[in-house]
Amino acid sequence: QKQQNSGSSTPGTTTLTRMPAAPALGAASARRREGLQANIKVNDVLNSVPIAKYYALAGRTLEQAAASWTKAQRHGDDASVATAIRRYYELNECYVFYKRYGRLAIEVIPTHNYFLSPMFRAERDKLAMGQKVCLTNLEAIVRAMDADELVIDAERERQRQEAEAKAAEAKRRREEAERIAREANEAAERDRRESDERRRLKETLLAEQHRRKLEQLRDEEDRRRLQAQEDERRRKVQREEEERQEAARVAALRARAAEEEAARARAAQAAAERAAALKQQQAEDAATAVHDAPGPPPRSEEEVFAKGTAVLYDDRGSWQRAVVVKVHYEDDPPYYTVRVTTGDRPREVQTERSKLRRDDDSTPVALPPITGVSTTVPDADRHRRGDAPAVDAYTSLDSLPATTGPPPPSVAPPPAKSSSVDLDARILGAEPLPEPMPLPTGGLDAGLPGYGAPKPPTTKPPATPPTKKAPSPAAPKPKRRRSIREQRDAYGAEWARVGGRVESLSTYQGRTRDARGLDSTNGCAVIAPLTAYQHIVTRGASNDDISKLIDTVVPPILAHVRAKHGLGRGAFIIPSDVHDYLYDQGAIKRDMFEGVYGGNVLDDEHLGNFLQAFEAVPASHNAAAAFFYKEHVTAVLRVPSRHQSSSNGSAYEYHFVDSMPGARGFGTRTACRDIAALGVYIKLYALQKFGARETQYVDKNPEWSDLQAEFDPRVFQAYLWRNKK
């Protein structure tokens, strides 16, 4: 914008004024979106989970985002607080779902080993199209959030200023009342001291005069006359003393009236604070209630006027304008003291309710509010009776939840219920969106909705005397769940007790590379089933047999399977794809497959199903299993026990073969003396693989869900094989 210079500037020159820069996109709603980061979190990819499940998960997330965005758009886009309240939940939900979809489509799914597989070309194309929709809608959502936050911040600032003004006025009135009471007390004390001094001087003077007169009297008659005068004087002094005491009582009553005025001001402020708390409770109740909640109770037949109400007073048939000065609740119905303002000289009269009616044609006389909550000062006598004062509640946006999450309340709020539309949150590793509260019908007075907003403190009901009940049998205390750390320590101690020997192999997966440049890196999905197959079709798989499999047999098979599925070199292969390949190539026979078992590796029932089936294989058959846990596959071999006559009575040992390097730098073969020891070792093996994220997840979600099993860090699969000797 050009402006002509004036003053000391050179005539005829122009200058450019820089226009204020527009706020950056997302700046206004940054704090609100930061509060949703825990709901957006997505765990890293698990290559052990088929990529088709990730594509299905992304599709569901995109559908949820689109549905929430459609609901948010139905509320319109006008810049009003009412619109911001109505679409608050929908904007948060669609933002969270679109962000989750973006992370799945950009950060998680492309890192899966099967992402470039030609079998999923259509899913990749659909994922790319969804990314464009996601980015476009996210920008529109952030703009809508910015607009809503600006409107809400402006309304919050307006209400804050109004509350501060009311608080300042209340403070001024309170200080004025205290000053008047203090001055009245000082004046009464000053008058009392002066009166005492005058009385003392007067008594001294009269005593001296009396003494002198007595000295002058000579006869008895004069003395009697003098005594009579003295009696009259004493009566006069007594009357003056009574008058002085009456004046002191009047001054004390005036001082007490000033103190009561200050007390009423303080009581009104306390009543206003209780009314504000009650209003907040009513707002919370209105928020949790159904929209069609019943309306306010009907008004009583005869209205009780509050102090300061403009009324018309029936003065012998002539209606005079007046103002209610005081409401006397000593009688029922109450009577009133009103100040008649019609005429040259206002006067105060006491009258009944039947002679008053509301002056609807005149502007009500609004007394200055005592606090930022109330515009009605209740009568002091009403406070002494314990009746609740009538107040006009005022709800401030300062009590509304901040966009960065609510502050910690003095009393912990009950945990929010997880939303039924956010079932995939645990799968992704994010915090589920809480169940939205019903939108309030009272607008701003009902409060702005927010995720996890703490409830206002409620008044504790009076305690009722305990009643005697018949004794009932004590209920068993619920068993406390052990944390992951406690379980790890417990199974470590148990394994140290049962014992077992550990043998080292002569190699490990990926150690050597043949002339074709092939090795067995990440080949456990092939090593474990071939080790099990070698064990059941021969007299057993020795350590040398297993080492030969790892270095020689497995590398070319890995290359074929990865080429079939379009996987890169060294990529992890899902065990089911390996089994299909080995079946197709005739490397293993289907009739040797006993079954597959799985579930929660820390659950005695889930793991026990596998162990019982393993132990139940007849002695006439060799038995082995491939144990799949956390993207790694190991082999478990049933071997005749070296100590069949030992005290444990077990005819078999169970060898846990791991192709990954152990403590000595080579693959390991851990011999468990019986099936129970194998169960202890498997749980210890699983717990030792728990990282900080897995530990936090299990401690937070101890209950097992079959619907989310493949994404749970406790999930295992065991493929059991057997063959007749």
Secondary structure, 3 states (H helix, E strand, C coil): CEEECCCCCCCCCEEECCCCCCCCCCCCCHHHHHCCHHHHCCCCCCCCCCHHHHHHHHHHHHHHHHHHHHHHHCCCCCCCHHHHHHCHHHHHHHHHHHHHHHHHHHHHHHHCCCCCCHHHHHHHHHHHHHHHHHHHHHHHHHHHHHHHHHHHHHHHHHHHHHHHHHHHHHHHHHHHHHHHHHHHHHHHHHHHHHHHHHHHHHHHHHHHHHHHHHHHCCCHHHHHHHHHHHHHHHHHHHHHHHHHHHHHHHHHHHHHHHHHHHHHHHHHHHHHHHHHHHHHHHHHHHHHCCCCCCCCCCCCCCCCCCCCCEEEEEECCEEEEEEEEEEECCCCCCEEEEEECCCCCCEEEEECHHHEEECCCCCCCCCCCCCCCCCCCCCHHHHHHCCCCCCCCCCCHHHCCCCCCCCCCCCCCCCCCECCCCCCHHHHCCCCCECCCCCCCCHHHHCCCCCCCCCCCCCCCCCCCCCCCCCCCCCCCCCCCCCHHHHHHHHHHHHHHHCCEEEECCCCCCCCCCCCCCCCCCCHHHHHHHHHHHHHHCCCCCHHHHHHHHHHHHHHHHHHHHHHHCCCCCCCCCHHHHHHHHHHHCCCCHHHEEEEEEEECCCHHHHHHHHHHHHHCCCCEEEEEEEEECCEEEEEEEEECCCCCCCCCCCEEEEEEECCCCCCCCCEEEEECCHHHHHHHHHHHHHHCCCHHHHHHHHHCCCCCHHHHHHCCCEEEEEEEEEEC
